[in-house]
Amino acid sequence: MDGAANEDIRRRIRTIPDFPKPGIQFRDITTLLLDPEGLSLSVERMLEQVEGEIDLVAGIEARGFVFAPAIALALGAGVLLIRKDGKLPGATIAEDYALEYGSDRITIHADACAPGAKVLLVDDLIATGGTARAAVRLLRKAGATVEQAAFVIDLPDLGGAEALRSDGIRVSALVAFDGD
């Protein structure tokens, strides 16, 4: 979907300059979430981009958790939570990924995904793609088939969507913001 078609969604996203550090233009979806029509339109339009049957919608902590259940309900799918390390009880599998300074780890329950399950990855924003790419690796490690990812916002200058595409993922986003 082209960005002009989603100008109504773009207008509901607030930009906060110099957060969390100088030079960053933070794209804040809390204003979108406060608006029932904006939230509903976002979910509907993300759903329009989904192709084929989906068994699970995987939401990345934390804002992916907002969109994943609504999308999953509409698709008749379950919700799989991708959490930061140490947040899930019981047996988990994990994937490490690089940050600007250091690394981080995401996890899912070891039994959260049956081999061959068709999984849609969902989050609010794709920037550099580090977390999303780690999520794809983690889901594939669990035996999932991951071919699609849906986001509200893409920051194309940071290259995350292109990196996901190079991993064989069809990426959709409702709006794009140039710059970071």
N, C-alpha and C positions, 0 to 999 in steps of 0.2 A: 504494500500500500504506500503510495507516495505521501511525503510529508505534508503537502498542501491539503490533502484530504483529511488530515488529522490536526488541522490548525486549532480546532476546538479543544483538543487534548493538550496541545502545546501551550495554549494560553493558561491552562490550569496548573502548569508546572512552574514553580517559583525558582528563580536563580538567585543564589546567595553568593556574592563576590567574596573572595579571599577566605573561603572555608574549605577544608580545615586548615589551610595555610595560604599565605599570600600567593596570588597569581592563579588560584584555582577558582573556577566558576562552578559552584556546587549546584547540581540540578535536583531540587527538592520536590519529591512527589507527595509530600504530606498535604499540600494544598489540593492536589488532584484527588487524594483519598478522602478529604473532607467533603468533597462535592459528590453526592450520590449519583448524579447524572454522569459526571466525569469518570467515576469509578466504573459504572455500568458500561459506558461507551468503551472504555479501555479493555475490559474483559471481552465484550462482544467483538471488538475489532481484532484482538489477539486470537480469538477463536476462529475468525474468518481465515486466518493464515495457516491453520492446522490442516495437514493433509493426512488422510488415511486414518486407520484405527489406532487408538492410543490406550495402553493398559494402565500406565501410571504417569502422573504429572509430577516431576521432581522440582521442588522449589528450593532455591538457595537461600540460606539464612542471611538476613532476616526478612528483607522486603519481598523476596520471592515467595515467602509464606503467605503474603497477602493475596497474591494473584493465583497461586497454584490451586487452592481449594475451589475457588469459583470456576476456574477453567475445568478442573477435574469433574466437578458436579455436572457441568454442561455436557461433558464428553462421556459421562458414565464410567469414569476412570477413578482409580485410587490416587492418593497423594503420598509421595515419598519425600521425606524431609532430609535435606543435605545440611548437616550441622557442622559448626566449628568443633574442633577436637575437644573431647572431654565433656560434651553436652549430652551424649546419649548413653543410657545404661545398657548393660548387656554386651554381647559380642558385636563388634563393629569391624568394618574394613575402612581403610583410610587412603588418602592420596595427599602427598605433599606438593606444594607449588611455591614458586619464587615470588617474593615481594620486592619492592624497590630496595629495601634494606632487610635482608633476612628471608625467612620462609614462614609458611603457615600450613595448616593441615585441615582438611575437611573429612567428614566421616558419614557413613550410613550404617544402619543395622545390617549385619551380615546376612540376615534372612529377609531383607526388605524387598528384594527383587528376584523374581523367578527367572532362570535362564531363558533368554529369548523374549522377555517382556519388552514391548514397544514403549519407550519412554520419551516424553516431551520435557525438555529442560526449560524452566521459566525463572526469570528474575526481572527486577525493575529496570536495570541498566547494564549495558555492556560497554566497558571502557577498554582497558588493555587486554581483557579476556583471560587473565591468569586464573581467576576463580572458576569461570565457566569452562575453560579447557580442562582444568583439574576435575571438575564435576563430570565432564564427559568421560575422561579416563577412568574415574572411579566407577561410574555406572557401567561402563564396558567391562571393567574388571569383574564386576558382579554378574556379568553375563547378559546385560541389557542390550537391546538394539536402540541406539540413540542416533537419530537422523535429523531432528528438528530442535530448534531453540527459539523461544519467543521472549521479546523484551519490550518494555514500554519505550525506553530511550536507548539510542545508539550514539556514542561519541566517536564518529568514524575516524577522526584525526588520530585517535589512540590505537587503532588497528585491531581491536578485539574481535569484531564481527568478521573481518577478513581472516584472522587467525583461526577462528572456529570453522569458517568455510574451508580452509585448507585441511582441516581435520575431518572433512566430509559431512559437515553439519549445514543444513539449510537454515539460515538465520533470518528472522523477521523482527522488525522493530517499528513501532508506531510513529515515532518522531526521531529526528537526528538533530544534534546540536554541534555546530562546528566549534573547534577549539576544545579545551579541556574544561 
